[in-house]
Amino acid sequence: MLEADTVSPLWAGDATDGAFTLDDVNCAPESAVMTAVACPMLLGYTPQNPNGRAMLVLGGGGYTALMAGREGVAVAQWLTGLGYHAFVLIHRFPNADHGVSASLDDAMEAMRTIRASGLAERGLGVIGLSSGGHLAACLAADYPSDWSPPTSTHSGQSTRPDLLVVGYAPISTNAKGRTIIADKPPLPPREKQAMYDRLQPDVQLLPDPPPTFIVYAGNDAVVPVDNAHRLHAAMTAAGGMAELHIFADAPHGFALDTVGKPVSLWPMLCEAWLAQMGFRD
């Protein structure tokens, strides 16, 4: 079972009991993988020495599972050691049960909820890995005008990140007409493919995007490095400041625990960047 200082349903009326399905109920929190999410939640982690800032953590899993451990809890533990209040989002997946917009709606409500808590008075950043990186970048992009977002209990709060960290994310190469692999078939379920087609943050960025740290593997066989270049170019063109790191040899999903390769240094580079951005003290 996951361990957190606080466990909160994201939407009014939801409950924590039966909210998600774990691949292995006996696994350590840092290894948890969720195969289904019925009711989204925020897992809160408190730093020993708060710096007045918070970070929303968005794990990967291809929008059909959620790496809530390696790319969620473990990342939150790293961040609390740096002084941030960290919140891991357990979001719904785009499927027949929840629709195309569920993941983004949950991420936006998470941003509002954290801001309303008062724990991010000095800033709220977002770190997303793999599909969570796509979701993080979407928070800096335009919400589709043909979608109808659910009613929020914190409607006065901003969903825009003050800072972004994006790792090995499928920014737009899963979108129809923008794939790298020729004749790539649609991704199941159809709601997931429809979401990727509709949410392409590199071409939908809002002006003046937040400072962004981007980290990828140059030989990633799952998510082409073209995504890194697309996001970096889009951030720069929109007037933002983006730092790009591409490691020549690293596996997809390197997270924080890939040892023995240069990519294991990326958290230290990110910490230095956070300090340079004035987002860590």
C-alpha positions, -999 to +999 in steps of 0.1 A: +000+000+000+011+035-007+024+056+022+019+094+024+015+121+050-019+130+035-043+111+012-070+133-003-097+126-029-094+151-057-130+157-065-159+164-041-179+133-034-151+108-042-138+083-017-103+068-011-117+033-006-115+014-038-101+044-056-074+024-075-061-010-083-025-020-076-006-045-097+009-059-065-008-051-032+023-062-012+049-041-030+069-013-014+055+022-020+085+031-042+076+002-065+038+007-068+021+004-102-016+011-106-035-006-133-068+012-128-079+044-111-116+050-103-113+081-081-083+104-085-063+113-054-035+135-042-008+119-020+010+146+001+045+145+014+059+170+039+095+182+040+114+185+072+125+220+063+099+236+041+110+262+016+075+276+010+072+260-024+054+229-037+058+204-066+032+183-083+045+149-094+031+132-125+043+097-131+042+078-163+026+045-175+014+053-210-020+065-197-030+028-192-011+023-160+006+046-135+041+042-122+031+057-089+062+043-071+094+048-092+081+079-109+058+092-081+066+084-045+104+081-051+104+115-068+083+130-040+108+117-015+137+133-034+118+166-036+109+167+001+146+163+008+151+196-011+124+214+010+094+211-013+059+200-003+054+172-028+021+159-041+018+128-062-013+127-085-031+095-089-051+104-120-076+087-141-068+073-176-084+083-209-107+054-216-143+045-221-151+048-184-136+083-179-134+100-214-107+117-233-101+147-210-099+129-176-061+130-170-058+167-179-089+176-158-074+158-128-040+175-132-056+209-135-077+203-104-046+191-086-029+224-093-059+243-080-061+221-049-024+226-040-026+263-045-057+265-023-039+246+005-015+275+011+015+252+009+028+268-023+030+305-013+064+309-030+056+289-061+042+257-075+062+236-100+054+204-118+076+174-126+064+148-151+081+117-164+071+097-195+033+102-201+034+123-169+057+146-188+032+150-216+006+158-190+029+183-173+035+201-206-002+202-213-006+224-181+013+251-200-008+247-231-042+258-242-072+238-230-092+225-259-121+249-266-144+220-275-140+203-242-161+210-211-141+209-179-158+196-147-168+221-120-140+228-096-143+235-059-112+258-063-123+277-094-104+308-085-070+291-084-045+291-113-036+258-131-005+273-147+028+259-134+055+284-122+082+259-134+083+226-153+105+195-153+098+171-182+115+138-187+113+114-216+078+124-225+058+117-257+051+153-264+035+149-298+050+119-317+019+098-308-004+123-325-019+115-359+002+130-387+031+137-364+045+103-357+081+094-363+074+058-372+058+057-406+022+043-406+022+039-368-012+024-358-035+042-334-028+035-297-055+017-278-079+025-263-094+050-287-098+076-260-061+076-254-053+081-291-079+109-293-063+126-263-028+125-280-044+138-312-060+167-293-033+175-268-001+184-286+016+209-262+044+218-284+020+235-309-006+246-283+017+264-258+004+295-242+026+326-245+055+331-221+056+295-208+073+288-175+110+279-172+114+243-182+141+216-175+140+189-202+158+156-199+158+127-224+177+097-237+191+101-272+186+063-280+151+059-263+134+032-283+100+039-267+098+077-269+118+092-297+142+121-287+124+142-314+100+150-286+127+167-267+136+189-296+100+197-304+093+209-268+125+228-265+119+246-298+083+254-289+093+268-255+119+290-270+096+302-298+069+311-272+093+332-253+102+308-226+135+296-211+142+259-215+172+239-206+177+207-226+198+177-215+200+146-238+220+116-226+233+095-255+227+061-238+200+055-213+169+033-211+134+047-214+120+052-179+154+060-163+137+079-134+160+084-104+173+049-100+193+041-131+229+036-119+261+032-137+253+056-165+258+093-169+220+098-169+221+090-132+235+126-127+203+143-141+187+149-106+219+168-095+217+189-127+181+196-121+188+207-085+214+231-097+189+244-123+162+248-097+186+270-076+196+290-107+159+297-114+155+310-078+132+281-070+153+265-043+168+279-012 
